Amino acid sequence: MTYLDTSVLAAYYCPETLSPKAEDAILRAEPPAISQLVEVELHSALARKIREGVLTKADGVRIMTQFRLHLHDAYYHRVPIEAVHYAIAGEWIGRFSTALRTLDALHLAVTFSSDAVLLTADAGLAEAARHFGVRLQFLS
């Protein structure tokens, strides 16, 4: 399983320099997986792009409609975030050995406990994944 983080999913749905690589990687993932955290973060990423004038509101609506259709059609395997993921994330942050942020720690914990590969374009998240032994595919 390949767990997609928000940096890759946003590049897939929004036109960016990384979009072709993100699309190729997602189409090759068996299966591509996300959590509800990724879903919420995608909304946040779109809202930021609209505020910054990178996307119009109409673009945002179109992208969210496409994303919801993909969810409805089970394009993604949905991994629930459970209590054990919070415990792992807290323990890793509590080691004080990285600059790991809370939500990134949850992404890593979900990936690790699912024995998945993390697909990310976020250099900081990739560094933390390496530090904690989470399998990784880094798009750059």
C-alpha positions as CSV (number, residue, x, y, z in Angstrom):
1,M,0.0,0.0,0.0
2,T,1.2,3.5,-0.7
3,Y,0.0,6.3,1.7
4,L,-0.3,9.6,-0.1
5,D,0.4,12.7,1.9
6,T,-1.2,16.0,1.1
7,S,1.8,17.4,-0.8
8,V,1.4,14.7,-3.4
9,L,-2.4,14.8,-3.5
10,A,-2.5,18.6,-3.9
11,A,0.0,18.3,-6.8
12,Y,-2.2,15.7,-8.4
13,Y,-5.4,17.8,-8.3
14,C,-3.8,21.3,-8.7
15,P,-1.6,22.3,-11.5
16,E,2.0,22.5,-10.1
17,T,5.5,21.8,-11.4
18,L,5.3,18.5,-9.5
19,S,1.9,17.5,-11.0
20,P,3.1,15.1,-13.7
21,K,5.3,13.2,-11.2
22,A,2.5,13.0,-8.7
23,E,0.1,11.7,-11.3
24,D,2.5,9.0,-12.4
25,A,3.3,7.9,-8.9
26,I,-0.4,7.8,-7.8
27,L,-1.4,5.8,-10.9
28,R,1.3,3.3,-10.1
29,A,0.5,3.0,-6.4
30,E,-1.1,-0.3,-5.4
31,P,-3.4,0.8,-3.9
32,P,-3.2,4.5,-3.2
33,A,-4.3,5.2,0.3
34,I,-5.2,8.3,2.3
35,S,-6.6,9.1,5.7
36,Q,-9.3,11.6,6.7
37,L,-6.4,13.9,7.8
38,V,-5.3,14.1,4.2
39,E,-8.8,14.9,3.1
40,V,-9.0,17.8,5.6
41,E,-5.5,19.0,4.6
42,L,-6.4,19.0,0.9
43,H,-9.3,21.4,1.7
44,S,-6.9,23.6,3.6
45,A,-4.4,23.5,0.7
46,L,-7.1,24.5,-1.7
47,A,-8.3,27.3,0.5
48,R,-4.7,28.7,0.8
49,K,-4.3,28.6,-3.0
50,I,-7.5,30.5,-3.4
51,R,-6.5,33.1,-0.9
52,E,-3.2,33.5,-2.6
53,G,-4.9,33.9,-6.0
54,V,-3.3,30.8,-7.4
55,L,-6.7,29.2,-7.9
56,T,-10.2,30.7,-8.3
57,K,-13.1,29.6,-6.2
58,A,-14.5,27.9,-9.3
59,D,-11.2,26.0,-9.6
60,G,-11.5,25.0,-6.0
61,V,-15.1,23.7,-6.4
62,R,-14.1,21.8,-9.5
63,I,-11.1,20.2,-7.8
64,M,-13.2,19.2,-4.7
65,T,-15.9,17.8,-6.9
66,Q,-13.4,15.6,-8.7
67,F,-11.8,14.5,-5.4
68,R,-15.2,13.6,-4.0
69,L,-16.0,11.6,-7.1
70,H,-12.8,9.7,-6.6
71,L,-13.7,9.1,-3.0
72,H,-17.1,7.9,-4.0
73,D,-15.7,5.6,-6.6
74,A,-13.2,4.1,-4.1
75,Y,-10.2,5.3,-6.0
76,Y,-8.4,5.6,-2.7
77,H,-8.1,3.0,0.1
78,R,-9.1,5.0,3.2
79,V,-7.1,4.3,6.3
80,P,-8.7,5.3,9.6
81,I,-6.7,7.1,12.2
82,E,-7.0,5.3,15.4
83,A,-5.8,5.7,19.0
84,V,-2.6,3.7,18.4
85,H,-1.6,6.3,15.7
86,Y,-1.9,9.1,18.2
87,A,0.2,7.1,20.7
88,I,3.0,6.4,18.1
89,A,3.0,10.1,16.9
90,G,3.2,11.3,20.5
91,E,6.0,8.9,21.3
92,W,8.0,10.0,18.3
93,I,7.5,13.7,18.9
94,G,8.5,13.1,22.6
95,R,11.9,11.8,21.6
96,F,12.8,15.4,20.8
97,S,15.1,14.2,18.1
98,T,13.4,15.8,15.0
99,A,11.4,18.9,14.1
100,L,8.4,16.6,13.5
101,R,5.1,18.4,13.6
102,T,1.9,16.9,15.0
103,L,0.0,16.3,11.8
104,D,3.1,15.0,10.0
105,A,3.7,12.6,12.9
106,L,0.1,11.3,12.5
107,H,0.8,10.7,8.8
108,L,4.0,8.8,9.6
109,A,2.3,6.8,12.3
110,V,-0.5,5.7,10.0
111,T,2.0,4.8,7.3
112,F,4.3,2.9,9.7
113,S,1.5,0.9,11.4
114,S,-0.1,0.1,8.0
115,D,3.2,-1.3,6.7
116,A,2.8,1.2,3.8
117,V,5.2,3.3,1.8
118,L,4.8,7.1,2.3
119,L,4.6,9.0,-0.9
120,T,5.5,12.6,-0.2
121,A,7.0,15.8,-1.8
122,D,7.6,17.4,1.6
123,A,11.3,17.3,2.4
124,G,10.8,17.8,6.1
125,L,8.4,14.9,6.3
126,A,10.7,12.7,4.2
127,E,13.6,13.5,6.6
128,A,11.5,12.5,9.6
129,A,10.3,9.3,7.8
130,R,13.9,8.3,7.3
131,H,14.7,9.0,10.9
132,F,11.9,6.8,12.2
133,G,12.4,4.0,9.7
134,V,9.2,4.7,7.7
135,R,9.4,3.4,4.2
136,L,9.4,6.3,1.8
137,Q,9.1,7.4,-1.8
138,F,10.2,11.0,-2.2
139,L,9.0,13.1,-5.2
140,S,11.3,16.0,-5.9
